[in-house]
Each structure stands twice: as C-alpha cells, then as structure tokens.
Amino acid sequence: MKKPSSRTRVVTGGALVAALALGGFGAYSASATGQDTAAAPASAAKADVRNKNTTTSTHLTIEAATKAARATLDAAEKENQRVSVAVVDRNGNTIVTLRGDGAGPQSYESAERKAFTAVSWNAPTSVLAGRLANAPTLKDIPGTLFLAGGAPVTAKGAPIAGIGVAGAPSGDLDEKFAQAGVASLGR
C-alpha cells in the first residue's frame, strides 16, 4: 500500500478542519437565531390534528394508573389478601403492575391478562366468564383470561384502561378490589 504524500495529508486535514468549523458554525447560527429545533415537530403535530385520517384517544396518565393500582392493592391489604394488580391502557399495554407482599408467582401474569380482557371487551371479566358457555372458543384468544378479577375503566362510555387483580381466594374478591381501583379514579 502506498503511503500518502505530505501534500495529500495537508489537503485532507484542511478539508476536515473546514468541515468541522462549518458544522459548528451551523449549530451556532441555529441557536443564535432563537429558533427552537423542537418547534418543527410541534407544527407537524398540528398538521396531523387536522388530518381526517387520524384519531385521538384518551389514556390514563402514569400518575392516575399508579393511584388506581395503589388503591386496589390497599383495598386487598385491608382484607388481608395477597394479590397482584395490573393496569393496562386502551391498547392493552401495561402501564403499571404492583405485586403485593406474599402474592403468588402466577398472580402477576394473571392480573395483566384480566386487565387486558376487561379493556378489550369493556366489561368486567366476571360477566365475560359467563359468556364462555355460549362461546367456549373465546378463551383461545391470546392474552385473555376469562376469570373474575378484571374491570374496565371508561371515559364518556369508551374503555380507556383495564384493572386486573389476581391472587385472592376467589375471583369475586379480585374483582371487588379491581372495582376499588376504578372508583379511586373518580375521587
């Protein structure tokens, strides 16, 4: 391999210094003009809002989801029950999960699946479990669990979240605690 001449090294080095200087100047002049680089995405968002091909949906904040999960866990602890609580958003994505002290290892996933099921059908999972007699293949839908213990959270009649509880000796207790979480959001 041929070693570059000193002239080639000087020209290449000079070009590199010039490119770095221009890049630095461009960054400086963008900040000197007072233009906020975050403003571009904001204007793009405004354009999307007017687009009739998009929708807007309501979601719980992390604070609200945590408040509901905590209220659910507190209700269970008052009755000396060891449960796990999951809160999922409208799309079934987990927002927060709390595993109470002493809750069984199966309760964590069961709580998430009950919450997912409740928000998916906008109904308490105890009601949905009753539907299995007429439609037994419902239980085959991935991610669902048709046992009592899940409750939907609604806004203006539409589901925006689900709260699932698992670990109490009965689904009725699980669902009672989930409803306590839903109720906490109205206070």
Solvent accessible surface area in square Angstrom, and as a share of the most:
residue,aa,sasa,rsa
1,M,243,1.08
2,K,185,0.78
3,K,156,0.66
4,P,73,0.46
5,S,64,0.41
6,S,69,0.45
7,R,188,0.69
8,T,70,0.41
9,R,119,0.43
10,V,109,0.63
11,V,95,0.54
12,T,85,0.50
13,G,33,0.32
14,G,42,0.40
15,A,61,0.48
16,L,112,0.56
17,V,102,0.59
18,A,51,0.39
19,A,62,0.48
20,L,124,0.62
21,A,64,0.49
22,L,127,0.63
23,G,49,0.47
24,G,44,0.42
25,F,128,0.54
26,G,37,0.35
27,A,69,0.53
28,Y,144,0.55
29,S,38,0.24
30,A,42,0.33
31,S,79,0.51
32,A,66,0.51
33,T,90,0.52
34,G,66,0.63
35,Q,132,0.59
36,D,93,0.48
37,T,118,0.69
38,A,64,0.49
39,A,54,0.42
40,A,68,0.53
41,P,85,0.53
42,A,54,0.42
43,S,68,0.44
44,A,58,0.45
45,A,55,0.42
46,K,132,0.56
47,A,51,0.39
48,D,79,0.41
49,V,121,0.69
50,R,183,0.67
51,N,60,0.31
52,K,198,0.84
53,N,138,0.71
54,T,68,0.40
55,T,137,0.80
56,T,134,0.78
57,S,70,0.45
58,T,79,0.46
59,H,80,0.36
60,L,26,0.13
61,T,79,0.46
62,I,96,0.49
63,E,121,0.54
64,A,24,0.19
65,A,0,0.00
66,T,57,0.33
67,K,92,0.39
68,A,0,0.00
69,A,0,0.00
70,R,103,0.38
71,A,24,0.19
72,T,0,0.00
73,L,8,0.04
74,D,54,0.28
75,A,24,0.19
76,A,0,0.00
77,E,85,0.38
78,K,174,0.74
79,E,70,0.31
80,N,114,0.58
81,Q,40,0.18
82,R,138,0.50
83,V,0,0.00
84,S,0,0.00
85,V,0,0.00
86,A,0,0.00
87,V,0,0.00
88,V,1,0.01
89,D,20,0.10
90,R,89,0.32
91,N,103,0.53
92,G,16,0.16
93,N,88,0.45
94,T,65,0.38
95,I,41,0.21
96,V,24,0.14
97,T,27,0.16
98,L,45,0.23
99,R,127,0.46
100,G,5,0.05
101,D,129,0.67
102,G,56,0.54
103,A,2,0.01
104,G,22,0.21
105,P,118,0.74
106,Q,115,0.51
107,S,0,0.00
108,Y,96,0.36
109,E,102,0.46
110,S,24,0.16
111,A,0,0.00
112,E,44,0.20
113,R,82,0.30
114,K,8,0.03
115,A,0,0.00
116,F,60,0.25
117,T,0,0.00
118,A,0,0.00
119,V,1,0.01
120,S,46,0.30
121,W,79,0.28
122,N,56,0.29
123,A,11,0.08
124,P,39,0.24
125,T,0,0.00
126,S,45,0.29
127,V,78,0.45
128,L,1,0.00
129,A,32,0.25
130,G,54,0.52
131,R,107,0.39
132,L,41,0.20
133,A,93,0.72
134,N,140,0.72
135,A,39,0.30
136,P,78,0.49
137,T,98,0.57
138,L,35,0.18
139,K,121,0.51
140,D,96,0.50
141,I,67,0.34
142,P,116,0.73
143,G,37,0.35
144,T,2,0.01
145,L,35,0.18
146,F,11,0.05
147,L,102,0.51
148,A,17,0.13
149,G,0,0.00
150,G,0,0.00
151,A,0,0.00
152,P,21,0.13
153,V,8,0.05
154,T,68,0.39
155,A,36,0.28
156,K,211,0.90
157,G,63,0.60
158,A,51,0.39
159,P,21,0.13
160,I,16,0.08
161,A,0,0.00
162,G,0,0.00
163,I,0,0.00
164,G,0,0.00
165,V,0,0.00
166,A,5,0.04
167,G,34,0.33
168,A,14,0.11
169,P,111,0.70
170,S,48,0.31
171,G,25,0.24
172,D,111,0.58
173,L,45,0.22
174,D,5,0.02
175,E,20,0.09
176,K,109,0.46
177,F,1,0.00
178,A,0,0.00
179,Q,74,0.33
180,A,28,0.21
181,G,0,0.00
182,V,37,0.21
183,A,56,0.44
184,S,3,0.02
185,L,47,0.23
186,G,75,0.72
187,R,194,0.71
